[in-house]
C-alpha cells in the first residue's frame, strides 16, 4: 500500500465488491454514492482517496475511521460481524448470508472482524478496521492469510468499558498497517528499520494450549526460516503462562474472583520479566485451523491471543503458511507495551523473509 489512491481506485473497489460480495458476504452495507462523492475531495488529501472498509455498522463512528477519513481515505461500507447466537465470535453474517473464508468457503473466516478479514483477503479493499477483545483481529487475519494488528490497549479510544478491547486493522501486508498507524497516531516521522536479528522467544503453546500438530509444524517451520534469514535470534529462554481463560471471562463478565485476579497478576509478572529481556515473543496465532460454519465445538480459537488482551501488549498476526488442506496459518508476534510502530516494522521484515507460498 502506497498510501496514495485516486477516484478510479474507489470505483474499481466498488466494482469488485459488487462482483464478489454475493459469494463472500463480507459486507453488511455498501455506500457507493457516498464513496464516489467523497473520492474527488479525498484525492487531494495525503491518502489520496484510498478505499477502506469499517468493522460493523458502528465502525464508521470509530476514532480510527474518523482519522483515516480526515487523511483522505474513503469508506466503502461496513463489514460483517457475528450475529445473534454466535457466542464464540468466530464467524460473520453479511448482507448475503454467512461470511465465508476466501481460501476455503466451507470454513469460517474467523471473527469477530470476520468481514473485514475476508474483504482484505479477497482483494476487495486494501485496508479494513477491526477491534480485538480476545483475538478478534488476529484470529481472522490468521485464518484469511492477511496481516492483522491489535494495538496496545488504551493507545486508541475504545468503547469497551472492561478495557479488554483495543483498536486494530487488517491489511494485505504490514506496510498497510504502517499507513494506518501514521494516520491514527498523527505521527509521520520516518521510522528506522528494525535492527536484525531481533532477539525473540518462541513458545508453541504458551505452556498450556493444546495446539493442532500441523498448525504447530507450519509455525515452527516459519520460525526456523526467520532464524536462517537472520531476522530473529532465539533468546534461549522460555515463556510459560497460566491459562488466562478464567481471568478473561471474569473481566468480561464483571465477576472478579481471587483465583482470576491471581492468574492475571501472575501472567503480568511473567510477561514483564520476559519483555525486560527480549523485545519479541512468537507463538502460533491460533491453536487450530479454520473450523466449519457450524462452529468450533469445544475448541477455544482464542487460547493464544486473549492473554494479551488482559496484559495489554500490542500483537500482530503475519501469514506463516498453509496446512495441507489449504487453510492459512498465522504467526503471532507480541511486543512490549507501546511498541506498536516497531512491532509493525519487525512484522514487515518477517513478511519479507517468509514470503509464504500460497496454494
N, C-alpha and C positions, 0 to 999 in steps of 0.2 A: 504493500500500500504506500503510495507516494504522498498521500495527503492532499492531492490536487485532483479534483474531478471537474466535470462540466455538465451542462444541461443534457447533453447527449447521454452521459453515463446514467443519469437518473432515468431517462426514457428507456434506455436499454435494460436497466434493472427491473423496471415495471413490466416490460415485455417478458422477461424471464420469469417473474413471479406469476404473471397471467398464464404462462405456458406450463410451468412446473408445479405450482402450488396445488392444483387439484389432485395431483399424485402424492405430494408430500404432506399437505395440510399443516404447513409451518406457520401460517398467518391466521390470526383471528379477524383482523381488519386490514385493508389496504386503502391508502389515501392518494389515488393517482392525481386528482385535480389539485389538491393541496401541494403535493410534491412538485408537480410541474410548474405551478405558480411560484413556488419558493425557489426553484432551481436557478432561475435567471438572477435573482437577487443574491443568492448564496454563492454563485460562481465568482463573484468579485471579492469574496472573503477568503481567509487563509486556507480553509479546507476545500474551497472550490467546488461546492455542490456535491460533496462526497455522499453517496446514498448509504443509509443505515436503517436498521430496524430496532424497535424498542421491545422490551420484555413485557408482555401482558398489556391489558387495556390501560393500566395506570402508569405504564412506563414512560409515557410522553411527559409526565409531570416530574420525573426524577431529576435530581441535581445533575447527573451526568448527561442526560438527554438535553437539558437546557444549556449546558456548557457547550456541547457539541453543536447544537443549532446556532448558538451565538458565534461559533468559529466558522460557520459556513457548511456544516453537514446538513443533509436533507433527510428527514424521517419519511420512510415509505409506508410504514404500517406497524401494527403491533403483533407480536408473535405469541404462539400458543403456550399455555401453562397447564398443569394438571387440572382436571375437572373434579366435580364432587365425587366423593367416594374413593379417591386415589390417595389414600393416606401415605403411601410410600413415596409419593412425589417423584415418580420416575418416568412419567410419560405426559404427553400433552394432548389437548383437544383443540383443533383449529376449526376454521370455517367449513372445511370439507370432511371433518371427522377426526379420527385419531391421527396423531403425528407419527410419521414413520421415519426410521433410520435410513438416510440416503444410501448407506452401504448394504444394509440388509433390511428390506421393507418389512420382513416378518418380525423384526426386533424393534424395541423401543429406542428412541434417540437419547434416553436419559432425561433427567429433569432436576429441578423444575424449569430450568431455562431451556425447555425442550425445543420449541420452535426457533428460538434464536440460534441454537447449535445446528439444527437441521438446515436453516436458511443459509447460514455461512458455509456449511459443508457442501451444500448443493450449488454454491456459487450464485445464489440469488442476491445477496448483499455481501460486501466485504467486511462488515462490522455489525455487531448487534449487541445491545446492552443486556446485562443479566444481573442477578443478585444471588448471593450464596450464603445460606444459613446453615448448611450441613454438607455442602458439596454441590449445590445447585447450579454452579457454573462449571466446576471442574469435571463432574461426572458426565454431563452431556458433551463437554469438549472431548473427553477421552473416548467416549463411545461413538462420536461422529468424526473423529480424526481431525480435530481442529485445535487451535490454541485457546486456552481459557485462563483468565486471571481473576483470582479473588484478592482484592486489595486488603491492606492492613485494616482490621476492624477499627472503626472510628476515624479513619483517614478522610472518608467522604460521608456526607449525611446519609442516614438510613432510617426508614420509618419503623424499624424493628426495635421495640422497647426492651427486648431481652438482651440486646447487644450482640446476638449471635450472627446476624446477617450483615454482610458487607457488600458494597457495590462491586460489580465485576463487568467483564467484557469478553466477548467471543469474537475471534478474528481468524483469518486464514493463516496468519503467522504472528510471531512476536512483534514484528515491525508495526503491525496494525495496533497492537496494544501500546506501543510507544507513542503513536499518534494520539490515542485515547488519553493516556496519562498527561501528555503535554497540554491537552485541552482542559481536562477536568481539574488538573492541579495548577493551571496557568503558569507553567514552568517550561520555558522554551530554551533554557540554557543547553548548550551542547553537553552531551554526556559521554565521558570517556568509556571506551570498551572495557570489558572485564579483563582483569589480569589472569591469564590462563597459565597452568591449570588451576581451577578453583578447588580448594580443599573441600571435600564432601564426605558425608556419611550416607551409606546406602543401607536401608532397612527394608527387607522384603515384606515384612508383616507388622512392623512397629511393636513386635513382641507379643501380639495377641490375636491377630486376624487370621482367619482361615482363607488362604488365597488359592484360587484356581491355579493348578500347576502350570498350565500353558500360558496364562497371563503372567505368572511369575517368571517363566522362562523367557518370554518376549522382553520383559523389563530388564532382567539380568543381562540379556544379550545387548540391549541398548546401553546399559551402564558399562559393559566391557568395551563397547565401541567408543564410548566417551573417554574412557581411560586410555585406550590405544591412541586416540586422536589428541591426547594431552589437553582435553577440555576440562576434565575433572581429575583430581588426585585423591585416592582413598585416604581418609584420615586415620584409619586404624582404630576407630572407636565405634561403639555400638549405640543404638537408640532403641530402648525398650520402654514403652509407656504402658500405663494401665488402660484397660478398655474404657473409653470415655462414654459409652452408651448411657449408663445410668446418670452421669453428670450432665450430659447434653439434654436428656429427656427431663431432668429435674429443672434445669434452667428454662427450657422451652415451655414446660407445663406450669411454671411458677410454684413448684412444690419442692423446695430445697430440703435436703436431708443431710445429716452429718456425714454419711457414707459418700454421698455425691460430692459434697464440698471437699472431702479429703481426696477423692480421685482427682478433682480439678486442681487442687493445690499441689499434689504430688507431681502431676504431669507438668505443671508450670515450673516447678523446681527442676525437673529433669530437662525440660526444653531450655530453660535459662542456662543450665550448665553446658548443654550441648552447643548452643549458639554463642556462648562465650569462647568456645574453642574453634568452631568452624562456621562459615557463613552459609552453608547449604546442606539441606537434608533431601535425599532422594528416596522415593517409595513408588510402588505402583499407585496409580490414581484410584483405581477401584480393585477390590479383591476378585471381581467377577467380570465376565464379558456381558454385553447387552443381552437382556432377557427378552422373552416374548411379550406380546401385548396383554397377556393375561396376568402379568405381574411377576415379581421376583421370588415368590414363595417365601421361605424363611430366611433368605439371604439379606444382609444389610450392605447395599452398594455404597453406603456412607462410611463403612467401617474405617477407612484410611483417610478420610477427609474431615470428619466433624471434630476431631481433636483440635484442629487448627482454627475452627470457628470459636471454640472455647478459649483457646490460648490467644487468638487474635492475629497470628502470624500471616503475612502475605504468602500466597501459594498459587502455583500455576500448573496446568496440565499441558504437556507437549506430546504430539504424536510419537509413539515409540515403535510402532509396527502393527502387525495383524496376526490374529490366530489363524490356524489352518482353515477354519470355516469362514474366513473373511470378515471377522469382527475387529474393529480398531481397538488398540490398547494404548493407554496413556501413561506417560512417565510424570510423576508428581514431584515438583520442585517446591521446597519450602525454605523461606529465608527469614532473616532477623526482622523484628518489628520495624516498620518504616522503610525497609529496604526494597520498596516496590520497584523503583526505577532500576537499580542494579539487578534485581531479580529478572526483569524483562530483558536486560542486556545479556545476562547469562543464558536465559532461555533462547535468545537469538543464536548464540554460539552453539548451544545444544542442538537446535534445529539444523543448523548448517552441518554439524558433524553427523547427525543421524540420517538426515535426508531419507526418511523411511520410504521404502518402495511400496507403492500401493498395488493391490492385486487388480 
